[in-house]
Every structure is written in C-alpha cells, then in structure tokens.
Amino acid sequence: MDEQILKKIEEQEKKLNDIYRSVEKTRKYFLIILIITVVAVIFPLIGLIFAIPSFLDVYSGSSLGL
C-alpha cells in the first residue's frame, strides 16, 4: 500500500513539474507578445504626438504663403 502511494506521489510530482514548465513557457510567450504590441502600437502613437504638430506647422505655414 505504501509503495502505491509513493508511486502516485512521484507521478503527481512529475506531472506538476511538466505543468510548471508549460506555464512558464506560456508566460514568456505572453511577455513577448506584450513587448511586440508595445513596440508596434504604442511607440508609433508616441511618435505621432511629436510628428503631427510639426506637420501642422508646415501645412499651415505653406497655406499662409498662398
């Protein structure tokens, strides 16, 4: 009886370790997706904050010359 219990505990420990590795891979995957999202979406929006005012200055300045 004790051997069966020990065997079951060892099997559960192995399964828990497998689950832990899988969860860590998933966590890293989500972190990479978050970083890519920030680079692809947030940084261009921040760039537009600086680009739009300069574009409006050039556009309004050229229309005043007409």
CYANA upper distance limits for C-alpha pairs under 8 A (distance plus 0.5 A):
  1 MET  CA      5 ILE  CA      6.92
  2 ASP  CA      6 LEU  CA      6.65
  3 GLU  CA      7 LYS  CA      6.54
  4 GLN  CA      8 LYS  CA      6.62
  5 ILE  CA      9 ILE  CA      6.66
  6 LEU  CA     10 GLU  CA      6.67
  7 LYS  CA     11 GLU  CA      6.70
  8 LYS  CA     12 GLN  CA      6.65
  9 ILE  CA     13 GLU  CA      6.59
 10 GLU  CA     14 LYS  CA      6.72
 11 GLU  CA     15 LYS  CA      6.74
 12 GLN  CA     16 LEU  CA      6.53
 13 GLU  CA     17 ASN  CA      6.71
 14 LYS  CA     18 ASP  CA      6.79
 15 LYS  CA     19 ILE  CA      6.66
 16 LEU  CA     20 TYR  CA      6.56
 17 ASN  CA     21 ARG  CA      6.75
 18 ASP  CA     22 SER  CA      6.74
 19 ILE  CA     23 VAL  CA      6.60
 20 TYR  CA     24 GLU  CA      6.68
 21 ARG  CA     25 LYS  CA      6.79
 22 SER  CA     26 THR  CA      6.76
 23 VAL  CA     27 ARG  CA      6.58
 24 GLU  CA     28 LYS  CA      6.71
 25 LYS  CA     29 TYR  CA      6.65
 26 THR  CA     30 PHE  CA      6.75
 27 ARG  CA     31 LEU  CA      6.72
 28 LYS  CA     32 ILE  CA      6.72
 29 TYR  CA     33 ILE  CA      6.77
 30 PHE  CA     34 LEU  CA      6.61
 31 LEU  CA     35 ILE  CA      6.76
 32 ILE  CA     36 ILE  CA      6.67
 33 ILE  CA     37 THR  CA      6.57
 34 LEU  CA     38 VAL  CA      6.74
 35 ILE  CA     39 VAL  CA      6.72
 36 ILE  CA     40 ALA  CA      6.44
 37 THR  CA     41 VAL  CA      6.21
 37 THR  CA     42 ILE  CA      7.81
 38 VAL  CA     42 ILE  CA      5.39
 38 VAL  CA     43 PHE  CA      6.96
 39 VAL  CA     43 PHE  CA      5.95
 39 VAL  CA     44 PRO  CA      8.17
 40 ALA  CA     44 PRO  CA      7.31
 41 VAL  CA     45 LEU  CA      6.98
 42 ILE  CA     46 ILE  CA      6.80
 43 PHE  CA     47 GLY  CA      6.68
 44 PRO  CA     48 LEU  CA      6.64
 45 LEU  CA     49 ILE  CA      6.98
 46 ILE  CA     50 PHE  CA      7.54
 47 GLY  CA     51 ALA  CA      6.65
 48 LEU  CA     52 ILE  CA      6.15
 49 ILE  CA     53 PRO  CA      7.76
 50 PHE  CA     54 SER  CA      7.50
 51 ALA  CA     55 PHE  CA      6.64
 52 ILE  CA     56 LEU  CA      6.58
 53 PRO  CA     57 ASP  CA      6.70
 54 SER  CA     58 VAL  CA      6.81
 55 PHE  CA     59 TYR  CA      6.53
 56 LEU  CA     60 SER  CA      6.37
 57 ASP  CA     61 GLY  CA      6.34
 58 VAL  CA     62 SER  CA      6.60
 59 TYR  CA     63 SER  CA      6.84
 60 SER  CA     64 LEU  CA      6.82
 61 GLY  CA     65 GLY  CA      7.27
 62 SER  CA     66 LEU  CA      7.60
